[in-house]
Amino acid sequence: MSLALIIIYGCCLGFIFLYSLIQLSLVRTYRKNVGEEVKVGDMHATYGQRENWPMVTVQLPVYNERYVVERLIDSVCSLNYPREKLQIQVLDDSSDDSLEIAAKTVLEWQNRGVDIVQIQRPDRVGYKAGALAYGLKCAKGSFTAIFDADFIPDPEFLMRSMPYFMDEKVGVVQSRWEHINEDYSMLTRLQAFGLDAHFSIEQRGRNVNQHFINFNGTAGIWRNRCIEDAGGWQSDTLTEDLDLSYRAQIRGWNFKYLESLGSPAELPAAMPALKSQQYRWTKGAAECAVKNLPKVFKAKLPFKTKVHAFFHLANSFIFVCVLLTALMSVPILFIKFSNPDLGLLFKLASLFLLSFFILGYFYWTSMKYGQSDRVRSFGEFLMLFPLFLSVSMGLSLHNAVAVLEGYSGRKTPFVRTPKFNLSNQGDSFLESAYSITKIHPMTFVEIILSAYFLGGIGLAFYLQDFGLIPFHLMLSLGFGLVGYYGLRHVKV
């Protein structure tokens, strides 16, 4: 039994370490290419006369978004692009009063000469993927831009993105996410901290090396021919964006990531909302790994591209490794105490602490060089990084369950992330119509786990073995915070 625990423990640490090495390689690439994004000019220089500019359809998939749908439509209708070359589709699957809010806003813009239409399907088959495919059937454009309900696109979004499609091999142009409510709470700051690293180092690093990247579901543009060639939108995973991205790139299409073009959006402010988003992302990534990794391995691609694709699609497995490592770390203390002859083995295992230093370098690089309006200090990083890791560990139970469901093929509905139009710290979401009113049972398990790892700290003093105290301290804090916010952010 002890040997089995040690083997599983070592394998989990090994995967975490290999994952951190992949992140380190992306950091090196990013640092070598900071500020070297290729500009292709503007629409006038690229396409010449306005009649030569391509027709673009903008799709807005929405479902029960009463607090943000009007803002979304207003911002998209204000895009700087010739009206005769722009079609806007509000793909509205709503079942509440946001349907009427959207209809009123659409009518106002129609009266102002904008080609905008509200499209309602007879059912929600396929959820977001189904809505996008449904709208594509009547799209006038040869390119399709997509924005989720919580986004406020830059007025120059199309003018800065479309010139890249002069390269006929480019199938997608993806912009960087910005955050409207980053300073709303510590929870939103931590989310921004993590997402900024993805939208700087990961996306840019992979793109520069011509490895596979992903369309992020929103704030990007697709060439319609690319969508069709890759097999269209499919709803057999919860991350239809990642799935189509891989199918398209396997087919040979190139993606272009624009770090310099920001698209502001709202971060989830409530823990239940964050969990629903994390559940979709982690389970969907696992489903995409099962569906697409065999195709990646069979495709004629460089070995490095296949390695990066593996860790890209399998990155949600990190939560399974973190959870298993955490749970086994307490009995490992007993095993180590009872088997002093294994001391060398445990010292070698401690080398995997390098993973945390590598990840620290990864996130510090993002914070130092990433796009931001305010100067980030190293002191702020020293506060945010350990807290970010702690909360990520605290989410490992919730996310590991999602990952295992994805690998096992268990199908679940697409659960939307509610948006509350929060920008000021005084704004409240608890009285919102979309507030969660039921405590999830897993919240209590997370609180129990917080106590479990607190017990691990006590055990360390009893056994006089203090090597895992920082790990157990972060785990206890992380599960405690996730459990606490899981109770506090529920309207009961």
N, C-alpha and C positions, 0 to 999 in steps of 0.2 A: 504493500500500500504506500509506504514512504517513497519507494523508488518510482512508483507511478506518478505521485505528486511532484516529485523533483523533475521528472521528464516533462510533464505538462507545463510546469512552472518555467523550465528552461526554454521550451519551445515558444511559449508566449513572449518571454523576454527576447528571444531571438527574432521573432517577427517584428516586435516593436523596434529593435535595434536596426534591422534591415530597412524598415520604413523610414527611420530617422536618417539613414544614409541616403536614401532617395531624396528626402527633403533637403539634405545638405548639398546634393548635386544641383538641385534647382536653385538654391541660394547662390552657388558659385556662378551659375549661368546668369542669374538675374543681376548680380553685382557687376558682371562684365558688360552688361548691356543696358545699364541704367541710363535713361535719357536718350536712347538711340532709336526710338520708335520712328519708323519710316512714314513720312507724310506724303500724301499723293495730291495735294492741291485741293481746290474747291470744285463745286459742281460746274461753275461757269467754265473753268479751264478744262475740265474733264469732258463734259458733254456738249459744250458750245451752246447753241440756241436752245431755248426752253422746250421747243417742240421735240428735241432729241432726248430730253431727260426721260428716264424710265418711269413707268407707272408703278406706284408703290401702294400696297394695301397695308393698313395698320390694323392688327387684330387686338382687341381688348377682351380677353376671356374673364368674365366676372360671375360671381355667385354670392348673392346676399352681402353686398358691400355698401350699405346705406351711408356710411360715414366718409367714404372716399371716392365713390363712383363719379360724383359730379366734378370733383377736383381732377380726376383722371381724364375725363372727357374734355374738360376745358383745356388742360395742358396739351393734350394730343391735337386738339383742333387748332392750337396756336403754333404748331410746328411750322417752321419756315420752309415751305415747299410749295410749288405752284399748285393751286387748288385743282386745276384741271388734271393734274397728274397724281392726285392723292385720293384714296378711298379709305374710309374708316369704318370698321365693323365692330360694333359692341356685341360680342357673343355672350348674351345674357341668359344664364340658366337660373336666375334668381327666383325665389319663391316667397319673398317678403316685399316690403314697400320700396326697396331699392329699385325694383322693376319700374315703378312709377317715377322715381327720381331720375333714373336714367332716361326714360322715355321723354320726360319734360326737357331735360338738358339736350338730348339729341334733336328734338324739335326746334329748340332755340337756335342751334347751330345750322340746322337745315335751312331755316329761314334766313340765315346769314350767308347762304350760298355754299356751305360745306357739304361734300358728298359723304354723308355719314348715315349709317343705318343700324337699327337695333334688331338683332337676329335672335329669335327664340326657337329652340329646338322642341320637338314634341316630347322628348325625354332627355335624361342626362347620361345616356349610354356612352361609356368611355370617358366620362368626366372631362377634364381639361383637354386631353388628347382628342376626344371625340368632338369637342366644341371647335378646336382648331381645324380638324379635318372637315367638319361640316361647313365652316366658313370658307375654307379654301375652294370649295366647289363653285362658289359664286364670286370669287375674288377677281377683281379686274387687273390687279397688278401682276407683274412678273417677279416681283420681290415682295416679301411679307415681313413687316416689322411687328414685334409682339411686346406688349407691356402688360404686366399684372396690375391689379387694382391699386396697389400701394405705391406705384411709381409716379414720378413727376418728370417726364423726359425733358432734357435740355432742348430749347427751341431750335438749336442748330444740329440736333441729333442726325437727321437725315442728310443734311448738307455735308456733314463731316464723315459720315459712314459710307454713303453710296459710292463715292469715287473708287473705293477699294474693289468694287465689283467690276471695274474695267478689266481686271484679270478674270478671264472666263473660268479659271479653275477654282476661284473662291466661291464657296457655297454659303458661308456664314461670316458675318461681322458681329462681334460681341463687344459690348462696352463694359466698363467697370461700374460696380454698384457703389453708390454713396449712401449716406445715412442721414435722414432728416432729423431723427430723434436720438442720435447717439448719446447725448448728454442727459437723456430723460431719467435714467437710473443706472445703477451699477450693472444691472443685468444687460441693458442695452449697450453699455460701454464694452462689456466683455464680448458680446456678440460682434460688435464692430471690430474689436481687436482681432478676433479669429477670422472674420470674413475678409478683412483688409489683407491678411496674409495670403489668402486664396486668390484674391483679385490682383495681387501684385506678383508675388514670387511664383505661385503655382501656375497660374494661367500664362503669365509672361514667360516664365522659365520653360514650360513645355512648348509654348508656341515658337519661341526663338529656336529651340532645338528641333522643331518640326515633329514633335511628338503629338499624340492626340490630346486635344483639349475638349471641353464641353461647352455647348450652348447652355447658358444658365437659366433657361426657361423664360426669360424676359430680358428686356433692354438689349435686344439684338435683332438682326435682320437675316432672313433666309432667302436664298435664291430658290424660287419655287421649283425649278427644274431639279435642284439638288434634293429637295424633299421627295419629289416623285421618284427620282432615280434610286433613292435609298429605301423606298418601300412605304413612304408616307408615315403619318402619325399613327402610332400603335399604343393601345392602352393596357397591354399585358404586364406593364411594370408601373410603379408609382412615380417613376422619374422618366416620363416620356421624352424629356429634353436630352438627358444623358443617353438614353437608348438610341434615339435618332442621330445624335451626334456621332456615336460610334459606328452605326451602320453607314452613315454618309462618308466618314473618313476611311473606313475599310474599302469603300467604293472608289477612293482616290480623290475625294473633294478636299480642298484646303480650307482651313478656318483662319480668320484674322482676328486677333484680340487687340483692342485699343485701350490701353491703360490710361491714356491721356483724356479719354472721353468718359466723363462721369454721368451716371444716371441715378438721381436721388430716389430713395425709397424709405419706407417706414420699417423699422425693426420690431419684432414681437416684444411687447413690454410685459406680458404676463407669462409666468412659467408654464401653465397649461398650453398656451398658444405656441411657445417655443418648443415644447415637447411634441406637439402635433407636427410642427415643421421638421424637427429632427427625426421623428418617426418616419415621415415620408422620404426624407433624403437618405437616411441610412438603410431603410428597407429597400427603397428603390435602387440604391447602388448595389445592394446584394443581389437583387433580381436581375439587374443589368449584367452583373458579373457572371451569373449562371447562363444568361442568354447570349452574351457577346464575347466572353473570353475565349471560348473554343474557336470562334471565327477569327479572333485576333491572332491566336497561335497558328492557325492554318494559313493566314494571309501572308503574302510576300512582303514582309516589312522588316526593317532593320532590327537586330536583336535588342538594341537599347530601347527602341520604340515599344517593343513587346514587353520589356521589363517595366517601363514606366506605365504602360497601359495596365499591366497586372496590378501594380500598386495603386494606380488611380481607381480602378474599378473595385479593388479589394480593400480600399482604405477604411471602409466602415467596419471591417473585421477587427480593426484596432480596438474597438470598444469591447469585443468579446475577449480579446487578449488582456486588456486592462482589468476587466471584471474578474476573470479567472485568476490573474496574477494577484489581484487584491484579496480575493477570498482565500487563496491558498497561502498568502503571506503570513497569516497568523499561525496555522499549523506548521509552517516551515520553521518558525521560531522553535517549536518543540523538537522538530526533527533535528535541527542544527544543534540544539542543546544535548539531545540524546545520542548524537553521533559526532563527537568531536573530531573523528578521523576524516570527516567530510569538510573540514574547515577550508581546505584549499579550493574545493569545488565551489563553495559559497563565495570565496574571494574572487574567483574567476567570474561568477555570475554578477558580482558587483560592478564589473566592467560595463555592464549594460546601463549603469547610471549615466554613461556617456550619452545615452539617448536624450536625457533631459537637458544636458548642456547643448547638444546639437539643436534640439527643438527651441531652446532659448535663443540660440544664434539665429535660427530661422525667423522667429517672431520679432527679435530685435532688429534684424535687417529690414523686415517689412515696416516696422514702426519708424525706423530711421529714414528710409528712402521712399516709402510709400507716399501716395498722393494724399495730402492733408493740408488744411488751411492753417493749422496751428503747429508750432514747433513742439515736438515730443521730447521729453527729457528722459534720461536714463533712470532717474528716480521714479518717474511714472511707470516706466517699463517694469522696474523691480516690484512695483505694487501690483500691476495688472497681470504679469505673466504667471506668478504662482497662483493667483486667484483664478485665472482662466483655466489653468491645468486642474485645479481643485474642482471647479464646477464641471469641467469636462469629465473628470473621473466620477463625479456625482451623477452625471447623466448616463454613465456606462451601463447600468442595469437596464434602464429604459431602452437605450439604443441597442444593447446586445440582444434583447428580446426581439426587437425589430429586425435586426440582421439575421438572426436564426430563422425567423419567419420567412424572410426573403429567400434564404438558401433552401428552405424546406418546400417552398412553393405555395405556402398558405396565402390565399388571396383575401385582401381586406379592402374596404372602400377608400376612395381618395378623400381624406379629411382636410378641409381647407384651414388655413391659418387666419383667424379673425384679425381684421384691421380696425383700429379705433381712432385714426386721425389724431395721434398724439404728437405734439411738438414741444409743449411747455411742461416743465416738471410738475406744475400744479394740476395738470390734466389727469382725470381719473378714468379708468376703464371698468371699474367694478360695477358701476351703474349702467353700463352699456347693455344693449339688447343682446350682444354676443358674448357676454360674460359667462364663464363656466360656473355652474351651480352645483356640481357634484364632485366630491373629492375622489380621485382615482385611488383604488386600493394599493397600487404600487408606491404611492406616497408614504404610506406607513412602513412599507418594507425598506424604503430609503432611510427613514428615520432610525429604524432598527439597525441598519447597516452602519449608520453614523456611530451608534453606541458600540457596535461590534468592533470597529476600528479604534474607538477610544479605549476599549478593553485591550486591544493589541498594544497600545502605548503602555498601559499598566503592566501587561505581561513582559514588556521589554525591561522594565525596572525590576520586576521579580526575577527574571532570568539574567539580568545584567548584560543584556545584548541590545545595544542602542542603534544598530545600523539602519533599522527600518522605521525609526521614529518619524523622520521627516515625511516618509511615504504615508504612514498611518495617520499622521496629523493632517495631511492634505486630503486624504480619503474621508476622514471623519468630518472635516470642515466642508468638503464638497457635497457629500451625501446629506449633511445637516442643512446646508443652504438650499439644495434642491428640494428637500422635504419641507423645509420651512416655507419657501416661496410657493410650493405646491399647495400648502394650506392657506397661506395669506392671500393668494391671488384667486381664490375661489369665493364666489358670492354665495353665502349660505344663509 
